[in-house]
Amino acid sequence: MAEQLQPTRKSSQPSADPPRSASLPRDDVDRDVGNDETSPDPAVTGDFETGNTVELLDNSSIGDSAVDLPDDDSRFSDLGKDSYASSFLSSILSEAEDYYWDNGRRYHAHGGGRYLLPNDETELDREDMKHHEMMLLTSGRLHFSPLPPDPQKILDLGTGTGIWAMEIADQYPSAEVIGTDISPVQPKWVPPNLSFEVDDLELDWLYRPDSFDLVNIRFMFLAIRDFGAVLRQAYRAAKPGGWVELTELALRPEALGAEAVGRSPDVVFRWLELLKTGAEKRGYDYHVQKRFRSLLAEAGFEEIREEVLEVPWGPWHREKRLRAVGFWHMQQLTEGLQGITMHTLSKGLGWAPQEVELFLVDLRKDLSNLSFQLLDHCHVVYGRKRLR
Ligand SMILES: C[S@@+](CC[C@H](N)C(=O)[O-])C[C@H]1O[C@@H](n2cnc3c(N)ncnc32)[C@H](O)[C@@H]1O
């Protein structure tokens, strides 16, 4: 059996009814969305379908020892039983909390610090905001793949805060859900049909072939260098008739309001271009979502489908739901700006940290100008494993 994580993050039991308010793991008290700095117009942001406040959770234990659950905790005893014991899983577990700090941010050292984004509290907050944004964007759908009403096994690769895995476990009590990540930052109290494992998805998987109804891969473009290899493994692990679902932002926003503003948001476009170049230098395809359909087909999947969803950057859209999506998108983007940018530009392109910080000052100005009406797209691509 694969080693089970003994996660440290606290969470309330998630609701089974998406969309739900964002579970933002912060110590502060309820936040008034309408009063947030990111919103230029409280009247616009105050009427979100989500309500004015978000549920805030205590996660003060983050960073504590990752081994504080009793070994014999029966809730965890045999979940993940279809993943086989292996020496490399153990060796990854031994480096599970191999963190390092750089410019005030915490990163995982696995693979020589290959993953460029931090794994600290600020980043985890951002991940949960992104999930909330996705729930608004998809009107509460955790997946588009047409699953049976009682799926048996679901795998979430690079589970992050584990929020998607927790909600899918609640939605499908019939399913054994496994969330894997290199960082053991997931909550401690989770639905009984969910387990978290420390694992590197770029290594050989040890899951039983033909076993998963759904393999979920969301927001992983900066974590996976060879999507083809991962999808081949996902094909093997999926049940005949099982699905693999990939979700990624295009990161190519159009500036619909540029003409009215009298200029284009050049700093935003330059930033995206720099991130792309930096990521490519580290071996990642910044626009990999363009290849998802062909990669799924090459791996053997059929019935490949794609949903393309509009994502406004900031609360400028006339449609209420998309205004809320835009609000949360800008929230997570501005909160994550330094974390998203620092290592890609410093380690990828050799910028000094001070240069990055100065660049971010200009970037924030363009990003906060809602008149640019930046509109991006989210791609959800899914395919089915052949039925024998
Ligand atoms: C942007 S987060 C996505 C979180 C989650 N999928 C979601 O949608 O909420 C990427 C996650 O991938 C994890 N990761 C990076 N490299 C990985 C690897 N080689 N194997 C497994 N997880 C990895 C990171 O630790 C991080 O939690």
PDBQT file of the ligand as one rigid body, heavy atoms in Angstrom, charges set to zero:
ROOT
HETATM    1  C1  LIG A 401      -1.274  24.638  -9.372  1.00  0.00    +0.000 C 
HETATM    2  S1  LIG A 401      -1.344  23.361  -8.199  1.00  0.00    +0.000 S 
HETATM    3  C2  LIG A 401      -2.832  22.519  -8.711  1.00  0.00    +0.000 C 
HETATM    4  C3  LIG A 401      -3.657  22.047  -7.555  1.00  0.00    +0.000 C 
HETATM    5  C4  LIG A 401      -4.911  21.246  -7.893  1.00  0.00    +0.000 C 
HETATM    6  N1  LIG A 401      -4.756  20.352  -9.011  1.00  0.00    +0.000 N 
HETATM    7  C5  LIG A 401      -6.106  22.129  -8.116  1.00  0.00    +0.000 C 
HETATM    8  O1  LIG A 401      -6.606  22.210  -9.230  1.00  0.00    +0.000 OA
HETATM    9  O2  LIG A 401      -6.582  22.731  -7.150  1.00  0.00    +0.000 OA
HETATM   10  C6  LIG A 401      -0.104  22.228  -8.760  1.00  0.00    +0.000 C 
HETATM   11  C7  LIG A 401       0.203  21.155  -7.753  1.00  0.00    +0.000 C 
HETATM   12  O3  LIG A 401       1.037  20.185  -8.383  1.00  0.00    +0.000 OA
HETATM   13  C8  LIG A 401       1.950  19.697  -7.409  1.00  0.00    +0.000 C 
HETATM   14  N2  LIG A 401       3.073  19.085  -8.115  1.00  0.00    +0.000 N 
HETATM   15  C9  LIG A 401       4.097  19.693  -8.748  1.00  0.00    +0.000 A 
HETATM   16  N3  LIG A 401       4.914  18.791  -9.306  1.00  0.00    +0.000 NA
HETATM   17  C10 LIG A 401       4.388  17.562  -9.030  1.00  0.00    +0.000 A 
HETATM   18  C11 LIG A 401       4.776  16.229  -9.336  1.00  0.00    +0.000 A 
HETATM   19  N4  LIG A 401       5.877  15.991 -10.052  1.00  0.00    +0.000 N 
HETATM   20  N5  LIG A 401       4.011  15.220  -8.876  1.00  0.00    +0.000 NA
HETATM   21  C12 LIG A 401       2.896  15.460  -8.146  1.00  0.00    +0.000 A 
HETATM   22  N6  LIG A 401       2.470  16.711  -7.827  1.00  0.00    +0.000 NA
HETATM   23  C13 LIG A 401       3.207  17.751  -8.261  1.00  0.00    +0.000 A 
HETATM   24  C14 LIG A 401       2.316  20.928  -6.615  1.00  0.00    +0.000 C 
HETATM   25  O4  LIG A 401       2.846  20.576  -5.350  1.00  0.00    +0.000 OA
HETATM   26  C15 LIG A 401       0.959  21.640  -6.541  1.00  0.00    +0.000 C 
HETATM   27  O5  LIG A 401       0.262  21.275  -5.387  1.00  0.00    +0.000 OA
ENDROOT
TORSDOF 0
